[in-house]
């Protein structure tokens, strides 16, 4: 009996204390102690309890943001630092929002917040308002097929990125394509200019012009593409709309599309993105469905899988960068990519695609396999 009395004597006061509602003062004191002691899980738990009781203030959000940041949950960290920024603009919140943007691959978001940093922090983070050339990228693509009337095509591309200010960037690319089709030599040279404007920390407007010059046995067929998109990323969720108009000697093509994606909580970095695009040509239309899934394989290595269903002839992809206008349409595509972040400045990537292609004006098909390698170098 005496043991029960002793237990109640010590446990009951603690239980009653735990049931007492939190106050601004107690939350501030408890979360600050957890912050100093590195008790990140306890800090987050207390912070959630405080928010459930409508206790909310800048330091609480900053501490919760830092706790999630240490746990490498950058999307949750971003959410709380954005809330902290709503109380008062501070370099602490802006700096970690910059890091969250970098670590989630959202450079536009990072630079949007960097614009409001103090000059000292801008110098510390080595961010500049404008750069004539901020990065370059190169890629080489070799394709093989099992159809004797088509040679194995090659594709090479080089691009440069320029920062016009903290909210606007310019990307330019030039590429070449070569193939023998029915004993005729086909060559194509492309040029792309893409302007990206961050309307706010989450929304980006993209406009692009893509010029194509196709040469078949000395006869030239120029093409012009206009592209536009509006994309939003709010923490783990993304969605967007895009449209393009492509015209060359073989016709005019309108494309309208929507896309949506989600990053799954956890250290795996698992994410999914679905895109639906409608292609309209000469009073006919077709639907193209594309599904992408990616995951972190190692600390600096990511893998991504792709499946595309539908006829993608004269289809525009990757913000107007790629226009699939080859003679034989691809009617099914699957494949995968690997990205290796070899350092802060160098990224290597490889890509494999397996295409089912349909011979022009027939129902016969053949298989084409594509092997691509490239790199991105941040200067």
GIKAJO-V48584 format. One record per residue. N is the residue number from 0. D_CENTER is the distance of its C-alpha to the mean C-alpha in Angstrom with 1 decimal. Layout:
n=<N & N>
d_center=<D_CENTER & D_CENTER>
This chain:
n=<0 & 1 & 2 & 3 & 4 & 5 & 6 & 7 & 8 & 9 & 10 & 11 & 12 & 13 & 14 & 15 & 16 & 17 & 18 & 19 & 20 & 21 & 22 & 23 & 24 & 25 & 26 & 27 & 28 & 29 & 30 & 31 & 32 & 33 & 34 & 35 & 36 & 37 & 38 & 39 & 40 & 41 & 42 & 43 & 44 & 45 & 46 & 47 & 48 & 49 & 50 & 51 & 52 & 53 & 54 & 55 & 56 & 57 & 58 & 59 & 60 & 61 & 62 & 63 & 64 & 65 & 66 & 67 & 68 & 69 & 70 & 71 & 72 & 73 & 74 & 75 & 76 & 77 & 78 & 79 & 80 & 81 & 82 & 83 & 84 & 85 & 86 & 87 & 88 & 89 & 90 & 91 & 92 & 93 & 94 & 95 & 96 & 97 & 98 & 99 & 100 & 101 & 102 & 103 & 104 & 105 & 106 & 107 & 108 & 109 & 110 & 111 & 112 & 113 & 114 & 115 & 116 & 117 & 118 & 119 & 120 & 121 & 122 & 123 & 124 & 125 & 126 & 127 & 128 & 129 & 130 & 131 & 132 & 133 & 134 & 135 & 136 & 137 & 138 & 139 & 140 & 141 & 142 & 143 & 144 & 145 & 146 & 147 & 148 & 149 & 150 & 151 & 152 & 153 & 154 & 155 & 156 & 157 & 158 & 159 & 160 & 161 & 162 & 163 & 164 & 165 & 166 & 167 & 168 & 169 & 170 & 171 & 172 & 173 & 174 & 175 & 176 & 177 & 178 & 179 & 180 & 181 & 182 & 183 & 184 & 185 & 186 & 187 & 188 & 189 & 190 & 191 & 192 & 193 & 194 & 195 & 196 & 197 & 198 & 199 & 200 & 201 & 202 & 203 & 204 & 205 & 206 & 207 & 208 & 209 & 210 & 211 & 212 & 213 & 214 & 215 & 216 & 217 & 218 & 219 & 220 & 221 & 222 & 223 & 224 & 225 & 226 & 227 & 228 & 229 & 230 & 231 & 232 & 233 & 234 & 235 & 236 & 237 & 238 & 239 & 240 & 241 & 242 & 243 & 244 & 245 & 246 & 247 & 248 & 249 & 250 & 251 & 252 & 253 & 254 & 255 & 256 & 257 & 258 & 259 & 260 & 261 & 262 & 263 & 264 & 265 & 266 & 267 & 268 & 269 & 270 & 271 & 272 & 273 & 274 & 275 & 276 & 277 & 278 & 279 & 280 & 281 & 282 & 283 & 284 & 285 & 286 & 287 & 288 & 289 & 290 & 291 & 292 & 293 & 294 & 295 & 296 & 297 & 298 & 299 & 300 & 301 & 302 & 303 & 304 & 305 & 306 & 307 & 308 & 309 & 310 & 311 & 312 & 313 & 314 & 315 & 316 & 317 & 318 & 319 & 320 & 321 & 322 & 323 & 324 & 325 & 326 & 327 & 328 & 329 & 330 & 331 & 332 & 333 & 334 & 335 & 336 & 337 & 338 & 339 & 340 & 341 & 342 & 343 & 344 & 345 & 346 & 347 & 348 & 349 & 350 & 351 & 352 & 353 & 354 & 355 & 356 & 357 & 358 & 359 & 360 & 361 & 362 & 363 & 364 & 365 & 366 & 367 & 368 & 369 & 370 & 371 & 372 & 373 & 374 & 375 & 376 & 377 & 378>
d_center=<64.6 & 64.3 & 61.0 & 59.6 & 60.9 & 59.3 & 55.9 & 56.0 & 57.1 & 54.0 & 51.4 & 52.3 & 51.7 & 48.3 & 47.4 & 48.7 & 46.8 & 43.5 & 44.2 & 44.8 & 42.1 & 39.9 & 40.5 & 38.5 & 40.7 & 40.4 & 36.6 & 36.4 & 38.8 & 37.4 & 33.7 & 34.8 & 36.9 & 34.1 & 31.8 & 34.6 & 35.2 & 31.6 & 32.1 & 28.5 & 28.9 & 32.1 & 30.5 & 27.7 & 30.4 & 32.7 & 30.0 & 29.2 & 32.9 & 33.4 & 30.7 & 32.4 & 35.6 & 34.0 & 34.2 & 31.4 & 31.3 & 29.2 & 30.3 & 29.6 & 26.0 & 25.6 & 27.3 & 25.2 & 22.0 & 23.4 & 24.5 & 21.0 & 19.6 & 22.4 & 21.6 & 17.9 & 16.7 & 14.5 & 13.4 & 17.2 & 18.1 & 15.9 & 17.7 & 21.1 & 20.7 & 19.7 & 22.9 & 24.8 & 23.9 & 25.4 & 28.7 & 28.8 & 26.6 & 26.9 & 25.6 & 25.1 & 22.6 & 20.9 & 20.7 & 19.2 & 16.6 & 15.8 & 15.5 & 13.5 & 10.8 & 11.1 & 11.3 & 8.2 & 6.2 & 6.5 & 9.2 & 10.3 & 11.2 & 12.9 & 14.9 & 15.8 & 17.6 & 18.9 & 20.8 & 23.1 & 23.9 & 27.5 & 28.4 & 29.2 & 25.8 & 24.1 & 26.4 & 25.8 & 22.0 & 22.7 & 20.6 & 22.1 & 21.9 & 22.0 & 21.8 & 23.0 & 20.9 & 18.1 & 16.8 & 17.8 & 16.5 & 18.8 & 18.9 & 21.8 & 22.1 & 25.3 & 26.1 & 29.2 & 30.9 & 34.2 & 35.7 & 38.4 & 38.1 & 34.6 & 34.0 & 31.0 & 28.6 & 26.8 & 23.8 & 22.9 & 20.4 & 20.0 & 17.8 & 18.0 & 16.1 & 18.3 & 18.1 & 20.6 & 20.5 & 18.4 & 16.9 & 16.9 & 15.7 & 16.8 & 15.6 & 18.4 & 18.8 & 21.9 & 22.5 & 25.5 & 26.4 & 29.8 & 31.6 & 35.2 & 35.7 & 39.2 & 40.6 & 38.9 & 36.7 & 33.3 & 31.3 & 28.4 & 26.9 & 23.8 & 22.6 & 19.5 & 19.1 & 16.1 & 16.3 & 13.6 & 15.3 & 14.2 & 16.8 & 16.4 & 14.4 & 12.2 & 12.5 & 11.7 & 14.1 & 13.7 & 16.9 & 17.6 & 20.8 & 21.2 & 24.7 & 25.9 & 29.4 & 30.7 & 34.0 & 36.2 & 39.5 & 39.7 & 38.8 & 35.7 & 33.4 & 31.1 & 28.1 & 26.1 & 22.8 & 21.6 & 18.1 & 16.7 & 13.9 & 13.4 & 10.3 & 10.6 & 9.0 & 12.1 & 12.0 & 11.1 & 10.9 & 9.0 & 10.9 & 11.8 & 14.5 & 15.1 & 18.4 & 20.0 & 23.5 & 24.6 & 28.2 & 30.3 & 33.9 & 33.1 & 31.9 & 29.5 & 26.4 & 24.5 & 21.1 & 19.7 & 16.7 & 15.0 & 11.9 & 11.3 & 9.5 & 10.6 & 10.3 & 14.0 & 16.1 & 17.5 & 17.1 & 16.0 & 12.3 & 12.6 & 10.0 & 10.7 & 9.6 & 12.6 & 13.3 & 16.9 & 18.2 & 21.8 & 23.5 & 26.9 & 29.5 & 33.2 & 33.6 & 31.8 & 28.3 & 26.1 & 23.2 & 20.3 & 18.3 & 15.2 & 14.0 & 11.3 & 11.8 & 10.8 & 12.8 & 14.0 & 17.2 & 18.5 & 17.8 & 16.1 & 15.4 & 12.7 & 13.5 & 11.9 & 14.2 & 14.5 & 17.3 & 18.1 & 21.4 & 23.3 & 24.8 & 22.1 & 24.6 & 23.6 & 20.2 & 17.3 & 13.8 & 10.6 & 11.6 & 15.2 & 14.9 & 16.6 & 19.7 & 21.4 & 25.0 & 27.0 & 30.5 & 29.9 & 27.1 & 24.8 & 25.5 & 23.6 & 20.8 & 19.5 & 18.1 & 15.9 & 14.1 & 14.6 & 12.9 & 15.4 & 14.8 & 18.5 & 18.7 & 17.4 & 17.6 & 17.3 & 14.7 & 16.3 & 14.9 & 16.9 & 16.7 & 19.4 & 19.9 & 23.0 & 24.0 & 27.0 & 28.3 & 31.1 & 33.9 & 34.4 & 36.7 & 37.4 & 36.3 & 36.3 & 33.2 & 32.3 & 29.6 & 27.3 & 25.3 & 22.7 & 22.1 & 19.6 & 19.2 & 17.5 & 16.7 & 14.9 & 17.4 & 16.9 & 20.3>
